[in-house]
Amino acid sequence: MPDYTGGDLDLRGLRVGACIIVAGIACALGAAALMLREQAPAANTPPHAFAGKAPLLQPAPQPDRAAYFEEKRRATGSYGWVDREAGIARIPLDEAMKLMAAKGAR
């Protein structure tokens, strides 16, 4: 019958194995550091820095945003011509949905 009291455990072998694992991890970290330091810039890096002017930002874009949404609300809620020569007209979105629902119900 085997002895499970722990007397057959080789602590010297465990220490040597743990040291080998730690040394392997240290070597891998050192090799990775060398590779990252010696590696050229990434392929998507531009050859020179951007020399243009920075874009100008609005200090308060809320009024323009509100006007934009109001314009879109008026366009989707009213009748009008998109291209009169081609005969393309615009109808309110609610009417268009009612027409499509009635057409699909047939």
NUDO-269672 format. One record per residue: x, y, z of N, C-alpha, C in turn; chain; residue number from 1; residue in one letter. Coordinates in steps of 0.2 Angstrom, whole numbers, always signed. Layout:
N
+-------+-------+-------+-------+-------+-------+-------+-------+-------+---+-----+---+
|   nc1 |   nc2 |   nc3 |  cac1 |  cac2 |  cac3 |   cc1 |   cc2 |   cc3 | c |   k | r |
+-------+-------+-------+-------+-------+-------+-------+-------+-------+---+-----+---+
|     X |     Y |     Z |     X |     Y |     Z |     X |     Y |     Z | A | NUM | A |
...
+-------+-------+-------+-------+-------+-------+-------+-------+-------+---+-----+---+
This chain:
106
+-------+-------+-------+-------+-------+-------+-------+-------+-------+---+-----+---+
|   nc1 |   nc2 |   nc3 |  cac1 |  cac2 |  cac3 |   cc1 |   cc2 |   cc3 | c |   k | r |
+-------+-------+-------+-------+-------+-------+-------+-------+-------+---+-----+---+
|    +4 |    -6 |    +0 |    +0 |    +0 |    +0 |    +4 |    +6 |    +0 | A |   1 | M |
|    +3 |   +11 |    -4 |    +7 |   +17 |    -5 |    +6 |   +22 |    +2 | A |   2 | P |
|   +12 |   +25 |    +3 |   +12 |   +30 |    +9 |   +10 |   +37 |    +7 | A |   3 | D |
|    +4 |   +39 |    +9 |    +2 |   +46 |    +8 |    +3 |   +51 |   +13 | A |   4 | Y |
|    +8 |   +50 |   +17 |    +9 |   +54 |   +23 |   +13 |   +60 |   +21 | A |   5 | T |
|   +16 |   +60 |   +15 |   +20 |   +66 |   +12 |   +28 |   +65 |   +13 | A |   6 | G |
|   +30 |   +59 |   +16 |   +37 |   +58 |   +16 |   +40 |   +56 |    +9 | A |   7 | G |
|   +36 |   +54 |    +4 |   +39 |   +53 |    -2 |   +39 |   +59 |    -7 | A |   8 | D |
|   +37 |   +65 |    -4 |   +37 |   +71 |    -9 |   +44 |   +73 |    -9 | A |   9 | L |
|   +47 |   +75 |   -15 |   +54 |   +77 |   -16 |   +53 |   +85 |   -17 | A |  10 | D |
|   +55 |   +88 |   -11 |   +54 |   +95 |   -11 |   +60 |   +99 |   -15 | A |  11 | L |
|   +66 |   +95 |   -15 |   +71 |   +98 |   -19 |   +69 |   +98 |   -27 | A |  12 | R |
|   +66 |   +93 |   -29 |   +64 |   +93 |   -36 |   +58 |   +98 |   -37 | A |  13 | G |
|   +54 |   +99 |   -33 |   +49 |  +105 |   -33 |   +52 |  +111 |   -34 | A |  14 | L |
|   +57 |  +113 |   -30 |   +61 |  +119 |   -30 |   +64 |  +120 |   -36 | A |  15 | R |
|   +67 |  +115 |   -39 |   +71 |  +115 |   -45 |   +66 |  +117 |   -51 | A |  16 | V |
|   +60 |  +113 |   -51 |   +55 |  +114 |   -56 |   +52 |  +121 |   -56 | A |  17 | G |
|   +51 |  +124 |   -50 |   +48 |  +131 |   -49 |   +53 |  +136 |   -51 | A |  18 | A |
|   +60 |  +135 |   -50 |   +65 |  +139 |   -52 |   +65 |  +139 |   -60 | A |  19 | C |
|   +65 |  +134 |   -63 |   +65 |  +133 |   -70 |   +59 |  +137 |   -73 | A |  20 | I |
|   +53 |  +136 |   -70 |   +47 |  +140 |   -73 |   +48 |  +147 |   -72 | A |  21 | I |
|   +50 |  +150 |   -66 |   +51 |  +157 |   -65 |   +57 |  +159 |   -70 | A |  22 | V |
|   +62 |  +156 |   -71 |   +67 |  +158 |   -76 |   +65 |  +158 |   -83 | A |  23 | A |
|   +60 |  +153 |   -85 |   +57 |  +154 |   -91 |   +53 |  +160 |   -92 | A |  24 | G |
|   +49 |  +161 |   -87 |   +45 |  +167 |   -88 |   +49 |  +173 |   -88 | A |  25 | I |
|   +54 |  +174 |   -84 |   +59 |  +180 |   -85 |   +62 |  +180 |   -91 | A |  26 | A |
|   +64 |  +175 |   -94 |   +67 |  +175 |  -101 |   +62 |  +177 |  -106 | A |  27 | C |
|   +56 |  +175 |  -106 |   +51 |  +177 |  -111 |   +49 |  +184 |  -110 | A |  28 | A |
|   +49 |  +187 |  -104 |   +47 |  +194 |  -103 |   +53 |  +198 |  -106 | A |  29 | L |
|   +59 |  +196 |  -104 |   +65 |  +200 |  -107 |   +65 |  +200 |  -115 | A |  30 | G |
|   +64 |  +194 |  -118 |   +63 |  +194 |  -125 |   +58 |  +198 |  -128 | A |  31 | A |
|   +52 |  +198 |  -125 |   +47 |  +202 |  -127 |   +48 |  +210 |  -126 | A |  32 | A |
|   +52 |  +212 |  -121 |   +54 |  +219 |  -120 |   +59 |  +221 |  -125 | A |  33 | A |
|   +64 |  +216 |  -127 |   +68 |  +218 |  -132 |   +65 |  +218 |  -139 | A |  34 | L |
|   +60 |  +214 |  -141 |   +57 |  +214 |  -147 |   +53 |  +220 |  -148 | A |  35 | M |
|   +49 |  +222 |  -142 |   +45 |  +229 |  -143 |   +50 |  +235 |  -143 | A |  36 | L |
|   +56 |  +235 |  -140 |   +60 |  +241 |  -141 |   +63 |  +241 |  -147 | A |  37 | R |
|   +65 |  +236 |  -150 |   +68 |  +235 |  -157 |   +64 |  +236 |  -163 | A |  38 | E |
|   +57 |  +235 |  -162 |   +53 |  +234 |  -167 |   +51 |  +241 |  -171 | A |  39 | Q |
|   +50 |  +241 |  -177 |   +49 |  +247 |  -181 |   +42 |  +250 |  -179 | A |  40 | A |
|   +40 |  +256 |  -181 |   +33 |  +258 |  -180 |   +28 |  +254 |  -183 | A |  41 | P |
|   +22 |  +254 |  -181 |   +17 |  +250 |  -184 |   +16 |  +252 |  -191 | A |  42 | A |
|   +13 |  +248 |  -195 |   +12 |  +248 |  -202 |    +7 |  +254 |  -204 | A |  43 | A |
|    +2 |  +256 |  -199 |    -3 |  +261 |  -201 |    +0 |  +268 |  -198 | A |  44 | N |
|    +6 |  +268 |  -196 |    +9 |  +275 |  -193 |   +10 |  +279 |  -199 | A |  45 | T |
|    +8 |  +285 |  -200 |   +10 |  +290 |  -205 |   +17 |  +291 |  -206 | A |  46 | P |
|   +20 |  +292 |  -211 |   +27 |  +294 |  -212 |   +29 |  +300 |  -209 | A |  47 | P |
|   +25 |  +305 |  -208 |   +26 |  +311 |  -205 |   +20 |  +314 |  -201 | A |  48 | H |
|   +21 |  +318 |  -196 |   +16 |  +320 |  -192 |   +11 |  +325 |  -196 | A |  49 | A |
|    +5 |  +325 |  -193 |    +0 |  +329 |  -197 |    +2 |  +337 |  -196 | A |  50 | F |
|    +2 |  +340 |  -201 |    +4 |  +347 |  -201 |    -2 |  +352 |  -202 | A |  51 | A |
|    -8 |  +350 |  -203 |   -13 |  +354 |  -204 |   -16 |  +358 |  -198 | A |  52 | G |
|   -21 |  +362 |  -199 |   -24 |  +366 |  -193 |   -29 |  +361 |  -190 | A |  53 | K |
|   -30 |  +362 |  -184 |   -34 |  +359 |  -180 |   -41 |  +361 |  -182 | A |  54 | A |
|   -46 |  +356 |  -182 |   -53 |  +358 |  -184 |   -56 |  +363 |  -179 | A |  55 | P |
|   -60 |  +368 |  -182 |   -63 |  +372 |  -177 |   -70 |  +369 |  -175 | A |  56 | L |
|   -71 |  +369 |  -169 |   -77 |  +366 |  -166 |   -82 |  +372 |  -163 | A |  57 | L |
|   -88 |  +371 |  -164 |   -93 |  +376 |  -162 |   -93 |  +376 |  -154 | A |  58 | Q |
|   -93 |  +382 |  -151 |   -94 |  +382 |  -144 |  -100 |  +380 |  -141 | A |  59 | P |
|  -106 |  +381 |  -145 |  -112 |  +379 |  -143 |  -116 |  +376 |  -149 | A |  60 | A |
|  -116 |  +370 |  -151 |  -119 |  +367 |  -157 |  -127 |  +366 |  -156 | A |  61 | P |
|  -129 |  +367 |  -150 |  -136 |  +365 |  -148 |  -141 |  +368 |  -153 | A |  62 | Q |
|  -141 |  +375 |  -154 |  -146 |  +378 |  -159 |  -145 |  +375 |  -166 | A |  63 | P |
|  -139 |  +374 |  -168 |  -139 |  +371 |  -175 |  -142 |  +364 |  -175 | A |  64 | D |
|  -141 |  +360 |  -170 |  -144 |  +354 |  -169 |  -152 |  +354 |  -169 | A |  65 | R |
|  -154 |  +359 |  -165 |  -161 |  +359 |  -165 |  -164 |  +361 |  -171 | A |  66 | A |
|  -161 |  +366 |  -175 |  -163 |  +368 |  -181 |  -163 |  +362 |  -186 | A |  67 | A |
|  -158 |  +358 |  -186 |  -157 |  +353 |  -191 |  -163 |  +348 |  -189 | A |  68 | Y |
|  -165 |  +346 |  -183 |  -170 |  +341 |  -182 |  -177 |  +344 |  -184 | A |  69 | F |
|  -178 |  +351 |  -183 |  -184 |  +354 |  -185 |  -185 |  +354 |  -192 | A |  70 | E |
|  -180 |  +355 |  -196 |  -180 |  +355 |  -203 |  -182 |  +347 |  -205 | A |  71 | E |
|  -179 |  +342 |  -202 |  -181 |  +335 |  -204 |  -188 |  +334 |  -202 | A |  72 | K |
|  -190 |  +337 |  -196 |  -197 |  +335 |  -194 |  -202 |  +338 |  -199 | A |  73 | R |
|  -200 |  +344 |  -202 |  -205 |  +348 |  -207 |  -204 |  +344 |  -213 | A |  74 | R |
|  -199 |  +341 |  -215 |  -198 |  +338 |  -221 |  -202 |  +331 |  -221 | A |  75 | A |
|  -202 |  +328 |  -215 |  -205 |  +321 |  -215 |  -213 |  +322 |  -213 | A |  76 | T |
|  -215 |  +328 |  -212 |  -222 |  +329 |  -210 |  -226 |  +333 |  -214 | A |  77 | G |
|  -223 |  +334 |  -221 |  -227 |  +338 |  -225 |  -226 |  +336 |  -232 | A |  78 | S |
|  -231 |  +338 |  -236 |  -231 |  +337 |  -244 |  -226 |  +341 |  -247 | A |  79 | Y |
|  -223 |  +339 |  -253 |  -219 |  +343 |  -256 |  -216 |  +339 |  -262 | A |  80 | G |
|  -213 |  +343 |  -267 |  -209 |  +340 |  -273 |  -202 |  +339 |  -271 | A |  81 | W |
|  -200 |  +333 |  -273 |  -193 |  +331 |  -272 |  -190 |  +333 |  -279 | A |  82 | V |
|  -193 |  +330 |  -284 |  -191 |  +332 |  -291 |  -197 |  +332 |  -296 | A |  83 | D |
|  -199 |  +339 |  -297 |  -205 |  +340 |  -300 |  -205 |  +337 |  -308 | A |  84 | R |
|  -199 |  +338 |  -311 |  -199 |  +336 |  -318 |  -199 |  +328 |  -318 | A |  85 | E |
|  -197 |  +324 |  -313 |  -197 |  +317 |  -313 |  -203 |  +314 |  -310 | A |  86 | A |
|  -207 |  +319 |  -307 |  -214 |  +317 |  -304 |  -213 |  +314 |  -297 | A |  87 | G |
|  -207 |  +315 |  -294 |  -206 |  +312 |  -287 |  -208 |  +317 |  -282 | A |  88 | I |
|  -213 |  +315 |  -278 |  -216 |  +319 |  -273 |  -214 |  +316 |  -266 | A |  89 | A |
|  -215 |  +321 |  -261 |  -214 |  +319 |  -254 |  -221 |  +319 |  -250 | A |  90 | R |
|  -222 |  +314 |  -246 |  -228 |  +314 |  -242 |  -227 |  +313 |  -235 | A |  91 | I |
|  -231 |  +315 |  -230 |  -229 |  +314 |  -223 |  -228 |  +307 |  -221 | A |  92 | P |
|  -224 |  +306 |  -217 |  -222 |  +299 |  -215 |  -227 |  +295 |  -212 | A |  93 | L |
|  -232 |  +299 |  -208 |  -238 |  +295 |  -205 |  -242 |  +292 |  -211 | A |  94 | D |
|  -243 |  +297 |  -216 |  -247 |  +295 |  -222 |  -244 |  +289 |  -226 | A |  95 | E |
|  -237 |  +289 |  -227 |  -234 |  +284 |  -230 |  -234 |  +277 |  -226 | A |  96 | A |
|  -234 |  +278 |  -220 |  -235 |  +271 |  -216 |  -242 |  +269 |  -216 | A |  97 | M |
|  -247 |  +273 |  -216 |  -254 |  +270 |  -217 |  -255 |  +267 |  -224 | A |  98 | K |
|  -252 |  +270 |  -229 |  -253 |  +267 |  -236 |  -249 |  +261 |  -236 | A |  99 | L |
|  -243 |  +260 |  -233 |  -239 |  +254 |  -234 |  -243 |  +249 |  -230 | A | 100 | M |
|  -246 |  +250 |  -224 |  -249 |  +245 |  -220 |  -256 |  +243 |  -224 | A | 101 | A |
|  -259 |  +248 |  -227 |  -265 |  +246 |  -231 |  -263 |  +241 |  -237 | A | 102 | A |
|  -258 |  +243 |  -240 |  -256 |  +239 |  -246 |  -254 |  +232 |  -244 | A | 103 | K |
|  -250 |  +232 |  -238 |  -248 |  +225 |  -235 |  -254 |  +221 |  -233 | A | 104 | G |
|  -259 |  +224 |  -231 |  -265 |  +220 |  -228 |  -269 |  +217 |  -233 | A | 105 | A |
|  -268 |  +219 |  -239 |  -272 |  +216 |  -245 |  -270 |  +209 |  -246 | A | 106 | R |
+-------+-------+-------+-------+-------+-------+-------+-------+-------+---+-----+---+
